[in-house]
Amino acid sequence: MIFSQSSQYAIKSCIYLARNNKVIGVTEIAEFINSPISFTSKILQRLAKNEIISSTKGRNGGFYLNEVQLQTITIKDICTVFEQREFLHGCILGKLNCSEINPCPVHHIALVVNEKLRKILSFKIIELKDIGSIKL
């Protein structure tokens, strides 16, 4: 897949939060996305630190999307937190001077793929919350 496992779990978690629209504990989210609790906790904490999602502490603590987050967060916002590089820029073969004038062997194919990926990344979580299944 294009995205790291962390990004995949983060996207699934955000969709789950959007579908439920309430504070949800890390254990419930981890069970739903089929991820270890400790790994899920780190992902959710990182999302909260980057203000992609919100969190509340205490006995009934957990994670949620506030109204602004629910309406505005995109897949790109989520992935940017976890991906090490800007995955839409640069040559996919790592060629430093890849361009229209000096293309790598897959340059023109990659342009088409990148355009489709940009469209996927632009989707807001609220647009995806009611589509399909996110369970494996």
GIZIFEN-V841743 format. One record per backbone hydrogen bond with DSSP energy under -1.0 kcal/mol. CO is the residue of the C=O (numbers start at 0). NH is the residue of the N-H. Records with the same first field share a line. If there is no record, write none. Layout:
CO->NH + NH
This chain:
3->7
4->8
5->9
6->10
7->11
8->12
9->13
10->14
11->15
12->16
13->17
14->18
15->19
16->20
23->62
24->28
25->29
26->30
27->31
28->32
29->34
35->39
36->40
37->41
38->42
39->43
40->44
41->45
42->46
43->47
44->48
45->49
46->51
47->50
53->63
55->61
57->60
61->55
62->23
63->53
65->69
66->70
67->71
68->72
72->124
73->77
74->78
75->79
77->80
78->82
84->86
85->88
90->93
94->97
103->106
105->109
106->110
107->111
108->112
109->113
110->114
111->115
112->116
113->117
114->118
115->119
116->120
117->121
119->122
120->75
122->74
124->127 + 128
127->130
